[in-house]
Amino acid sequence: MSKTTKIKVEEKIISIIKKDEQDYICLTDMLKAKDGNFFITDWLRNRNTLEFLSVWEKINNPNFNYGEFAIIRNQSGLNSFKVSVKEWVEKTNAIGIFSKAGRYGGTYAHKDIAFEFGTWISPTFKLYLITEYQRLKEIETNQYNLEWNFKRIISKANYHIHTDAVKKHILPEKNYDKDKDWVIYAEEADLLNVALFHCTAKDWRLANPEYAKKGMNIRDIASINELAVLSNLESLNAEMIKSEISKESRYLRLKEIATYQLTILNEKDFIKALKKLNEKVYVENKKKLK
């Protein structure tokens, strides 16, 4: 599991952790916003809650134990019925909710389930929770969030200082716009390479055999601005693929956007234009740079 992130909802601090690349929100923290005595087990014993959890598991968990779930559901109408998170997970192989020990211990649930749990806190709390969660995601996916490649950039920096690799590498002389046959057979990575770097990975390796022997590729010599644009192009290309836009049309659009964004970024000192919010998030510093 990755580092814990926190959001503030109605003056209550709510923890969020990653598990299998999915966000899980702390129900224990959410309970602090509930008036009166209320426990997660009270929520779990409700038949509607169990039905909701089973549907979620059916969609997301191929190993969900429906036989054990049926037994639990049949008992849910009894006054004596009670099931803990630990029992629910052990009996049904559920993955949507779990208990965690340690410093940030508590009961965590997948965001879908946590939002549903928010209804039991209060409709207002649920709305604020969703709003704050969405705000967090917007910050994390900000185009200036470079956490995904920051270590890569720093690790390459010393190499570039000693070898002057950025200046010495060669870009192949080839007119990719005139010769469009390559587009038909190109992989998606090369579609982005040509749009941004103006050459395919293979052509770059052939032109730079000494770097290729060292295991380097065209993206290893990219500037921080180019890597930032590349991240944007990957997202845009994915959306265009979903829209079934042809490769040639996507290439032309990607090239146009790459040129525009690089022009904008190269006009300013990009590193100085970043403001570090925390260990994972970098956003554009709105203060005027000198």
C-alpha positions as CSV (number, residue, x, y, z in Angstrom):
1,M,0.0,0.0,0.0
2,S,1.2,3.5,-0.8
3,K,1.5,6.6,1.4
4,T,-1.7,7.8,3.1
5,T,-3.3,10.9,1.7
6,K,-5.7,13.1,3.7
7,I,-8.7,15.3,2.9
8,K,-10.7,17.6,5.1
9,V,-14.5,17.2,5.1
10,E,-16.6,19.3,7.4
11,E,-13.6,19.8,9.7
12,K,-12.9,16.1,9.9
13,I,-9.7,14.6,8.5
14,I,-10.3,11.6,6.3
15,S,-7.5,9.2,5.3
16,I,-7.2,7.7,1.8
17,I,-4.8,4.9,0.9
18,K,-4.0,3.0,-2.3
19,K,-4.6,-0.7,-2.6
20,D,-4.1,-2.5,-5.9
21,E,-4.1,1.0,-7.6
22,Q,-7.5,1.8,-6.2
23,D,-8.5,4.4,-3.6
24,Y,-9.8,3.2,-0.3
25,I,-11.3,5.8,2.2
26,C,-11.2,5.4,5.9
27,L,-14.7,4.7,7.3
28,T,-13.4,5.0,10.8
29,D,-12.5,8.6,10.1
30,M,-15.8,9.2,8.5
31,L,-17.7,8.0,11.6
32,K,-16.3,11.0,13.5
33,A,-18.8,13.1,11.6
34,K,-21.8,11.0,12.7
35,D,-24.0,12.2,15.6
36,G,-24.7,9.7,18.3
37,N,-23.5,6.2,18.8
38,F,-23.1,4.5,15.5
39,F,-20.8,1.7,14.5
40,I,-19.7,0.1,11.2
41,T,-21.2,-3.2,12.3
42,D,-24.6,-1.4,12.6
43,W,-24.2,-0.5,8.9
44,L,-23.1,-4.0,7.9
45,R,-26.0,-5.8,9.5
46,N,-28.5,-3.9,7.3
47,R,-29.8,-6.0,4.4
48,N,-29.6,-3.1,1.9
49,T,-26.0,-2.6,2.8
50,L,-25.2,-6.3,2.2
51,E,-27.0,-6.3,-1.1
52,F,-25.0,-3.2,-2.2
53,L,-21.7,-4.8,-1.1
54,S,-22.6,-8.0,-3.0
55,V,-23.3,-6.2,-6.2
56,W,-20.0,-4.3,-5.9
57,E,-18.1,-7.5,-5.3
58,K,-19.9,-9.2,-8.2
59,I,-18.6,-6.4,-10.6
60,N,-15.1,-6.2,-9.2
61,N,-14.3,-9.5,-7.5
62,P,-14.3,-12.8,-9.4
63,N,-13.4,-14.7,-6.2
64,F,-16.4,-13.5,-4.2
65,N,-18.0,-16.4,-2.2
66,Y,-21.7,-16.2,-3.1
67,G,-22.5,-19.3,-1.0
68,E,-21.3,-17.6,2.3
69,F,-22.9,-14.4,1.2
70,A,-26.3,-16.1,0.9
71,I,-26.0,-17.4,4.5
72,I,-25.1,-14.0,5.8
73,R,-28.0,-12.3,3.9
74,N,-30.5,-14.8,5.2
75,Q,-29.4,-14.1,8.8
76,S,-29.6,-10.3,8.3
77,G,-33.2,-10.1,9.2
78,L,-32.7,-11.5,12.7
79,N,-32.4,-9.2,15.7
80,S,-29.4,-11.2,16.9
81,F,-27.6,-10.9,13.6
82,K,-24.2,-9.1,13.7
83,V,-21.2,-9.4,11.4
84,S,-17.8,-7.7,11.7
85,V,-15.7,-6.4,8.8
86,K,-13.2,-9.2,9.5
87,E,-15.9,-11.9,9.4
88,W,-17.3,-10.4,6.2
89,V,-13.9,-10.5,4.5
90,E,-12.9,-14.0,5.8
91,K,-16.2,-15.6,4.9
92,T,-16.9,-14.0,1.5
93,N,-13.4,-13.2,0.2
94,A,-14.6,-9.6,-0.2
95,I,-12.1,-7.0,-1.4
96,G,-14.2,-3.9,-1.2
97,I,-13.8,-3.3,2.5
98,F,-11.1,-4.3,5.0
99,S,-9.6,-3.5,8.5
100,K,-6.1,-2.2,8.8
101,A,-3.9,-2.2,11.9
102,G,-1.0,0.2,12.7
103,R,-0.5,3.9,12.8
104,Y,-3.2,4.6,10.2
105,G,-5.4,1.7,11.3
106,G,-9.1,1.5,10.9
107,T,-11.7,0.2,8.5
108,Y,-11.2,1.2,4.9
109,A,-13.6,0.8,1.9
110,H,-13.3,1.3,-1.8
111,K,-14.4,4.8,-2.7
112,D,-17.6,3.5,-4.3
113,I,-18.5,1.9,-1.0
114,A,-17.3,4.8,1.1
115,F,-19.6,7.2,-0.8
116,E,-22.5,4.8,-0.1
117,F,-21.4,4.7,3.6
118,G,-21.4,8.5,3.6
119,T,-25.2,8.4,3.1
120,W,-25.5,6.9,6.5
121,I,-23.5,9.7,8.0
122,S,-25.6,12.4,6.3
123,P,-26.5,13.4,2.8
124,T,-24.6,16.7,3.3
125,F,-21.5,14.9,4.5
126,K,-21.6,12.6,1.5
127,L,-21.8,15.5,-0.9
128,Y,-18.8,17.3,0.7
129,L,-16.9,14.0,0.8
130,I,-17.4,13.5,-3.0
131,T,-16.5,17.1,-3.7
132,E,-13.3,17.0,-1.7
133,Y,-12.3,13.7,-3.2
134,Q,-12.8,15.0,-6.7
135,R,-10.7,18.1,-5.8
136,L,-7.9,15.8,-4.7
137,K,-8.0,13.8,-7.9
138,E,-7.9,17.0,-10.0
139,I,-4.8,18.1,-8.1
140,E,-3.2,14.6,-8.6
141,T,-3.9,14.6,-12.3
142,N,-2.8,18.2,-12.9
143,Q,-0.7,18.5,-16.0
144,Y,2.2,19.8,-13.9
145,N,2.1,16.8,-11.5
146,L,5.5,15.3,-12.4
147,E,5.7,12.7,-9.6
148,W,5.4,9.9,-12.2
149,N,8.7,10.8,-13.9
150,F,10.5,13.1,-11.4
151,K,12.9,10.4,-10.2
152,R,13.6,9.4,-13.8
153,I,14.5,13.0,-14.6
154,I,16.7,13.5,-11.6
155,S,18.5,10.2,-12.2
156,K,19.3,11.3,-15.8
157,A,20.5,14.8,-14.8
158,N,24.0,13.9,-13.8
159,Y,24.5,11.7,-16.9
160,H,23.6,14.6,-19.1
161,I,25.9,16.9,-17.3
162,H,28.9,14.6,-17.8
163,T,28.2,13.4,-21.4
164,D,26.3,16.4,-22.9
165,A,24.0,13.7,-24.2
166,V,21.2,16.1,-25.0
167,K,23.4,18.1,-27.4
168,K,25.2,15.1,-29.0
169,H,22.4,12.8,-29.8
170,I,21.2,12.7,-33.4
171,L,17.7,13.0,-34.8
172,P,17.2,11.1,-38.0
173,E,16.6,13.2,-41.1
174,K,13.3,11.8,-42.4
175,N,10.1,13.4,-43.6
176,Y,7.5,11.6,-41.7
177,D,4.7,13.9,-42.9
178,K,5.5,13.3,-46.5
179,D,5.8,9.5,-46.1
180,K,2.6,8.5,-44.4
181,D,2.9,4.8,-44.9
182,W,4.6,4.4,-41.5
183,V,1.5,5.5,-39.7
184,I,-0.5,2.4,-40.8
185,Y,1.9,0.0,-39.1
186,A,3.1,2.3,-36.3
187,E,2.6,1.3,-32.7
188,E,0.9,3.8,-30.4
189,A,4.2,4.6,-28.7
190,D,5.8,5.6,-32.0
191,L,2.8,7.7,-32.9
192,L,3.6,9.8,-29.9
193,N,7.3,9.7,-30.6
194,V,7.0,11.1,-34.1
195,A,4.4,13.7,-33.0
196,L,6.7,14.9,-30.2
197,F,10.3,14.0,-31.1
198,H,9.9,13.8,-34.9
199,C,11.2,10.3,-35.3
200,T,10.4,6.7,-34.4
201,A,12.2,4.8,-31.6
202,K,13.8,2.5,-34.1
203,D,15.1,5.3,-36.3
204,W,16.5,7.0,-33.2
205,R,18.3,3.9,-32.1
206,L,19.8,3.4,-35.6
207,A,21.1,7.0,-35.6
208,N,22.4,6.7,-32.0
209,P,23.9,3.2,-31.7
210,E,26.2,4.2,-28.8
211,Y,23.3,5.3,-26.6
212,A,21.1,2.3,-27.7
213,K,23.9,-0.1,-26.6
214,K,23.6,1.5,-23.1
215,G,19.9,0.7,-23.0
216,M,18.9,4.3,-23.6
217,N,15.9,5.3,-25.7
218,I,14.6,8.5,-27.2
219,R,12.5,9.3,-24.1
220,D,15.6,9.1,-21.9
221,I,17.1,12.2,-23.5
222,A,13.9,14.1,-23.4
223,S,13.7,17.4,-21.6
224,I,11.4,18.0,-18.6
225,N,9.1,20.0,-20.9
226,E,8.9,17.2,-23.5
227,L,8.1,14.7,-20.8
228,A,5.3,16.9,-19.5
229,V,3.9,17.2,-23.0
230,L,4.3,13.5,-23.5
231,S,2.1,12.8,-20.5
232,N,-0.6,15.0,-21.9
233,L,-0.4,13.3,-25.4
234,E,-0.7,9.9,-23.9
235,S,-4.0,10.8,-22.2
236,L,-5.3,12.6,-25.3
237,N,-4.4,9.7,-27.6
238,A,-6.2,7.2,-25.3
239,E,-9.4,9.3,-25.5
240,M,-9.1,9.5,-29.3
241,I,-8.7,5.8,-29.5
242,K,-11.9,5.3,-27.6
243,S,-13.6,7.6,-30.1
244,E,-12.3,5.4,-32.9
245,I,-10.4,8.2,-34.6
246,S,-7.9,6.9,-37.3
247,K,-4.2,6.8,-36.7
248,E,-3.4,9.4,-39.4
249,S,-5.9,11.9,-37.9
250,R,-4.7,11.2,-34.4
251,Y,-1.1,11.8,-35.5
252,L,-1.9,15.1,-37.1
253,R,-3.8,16.2,-34.0
254,L,-1.1,15.0,-31.6
255,K,1.7,16.7,-33.6
256,E,-0.3,20.0,-33.6
257,I,-0.8,19.9,-29.8
258,A,2.8,18.8,-29.1
259,T,4.1,21.8,-31.0
260,Y,1.8,24.2,-29.3
261,Q,2.4,22.9,-25.8
262,L,6.2,22.8,-26.2
263,T,6.2,26.4,-27.5
264,I,4.3,27.5,-24.4
265,L,6.5,25.5,-21.9
266,N,9.8,26.5,-23.5
267,E,9.0,30.2,-23.2
268,K,9.4,30.0,-19.4
269,D,11.6,28.4,-16.8
270,F,9.5,25.3,-16.2
271,I,11.3,24.2,-13.0
272,K,10.8,27.6,-11.4
273,A,7.2,27.6,-12.5
274,L,6.4,24.5,-10.3
275,K,5.2,24.7,-6.7
276,K,5.5,21.6,-4.6
277,L,2.3,20.9,-2.6
278,N,3.5,17.7,-1.1
279,E,5.7,14.7,-1.9
280,K,3.5,13.7,-4.8
281,V,1.9,16.8,-6.2
282,Y,3.4,19.7,-8.2
283,V,1.3,22.5,-9.5
284,E,1.9,25.6,-11.5
285,N,3.1,28.5,-9.2
286,K,0.8,31.4,-9.9
287,K,3.2,33.9,-8.5
288,K,4.9,36.1,-11.1
289,L,8.4,34.8,-11.8
290,K,11.3,37.3,-12.0
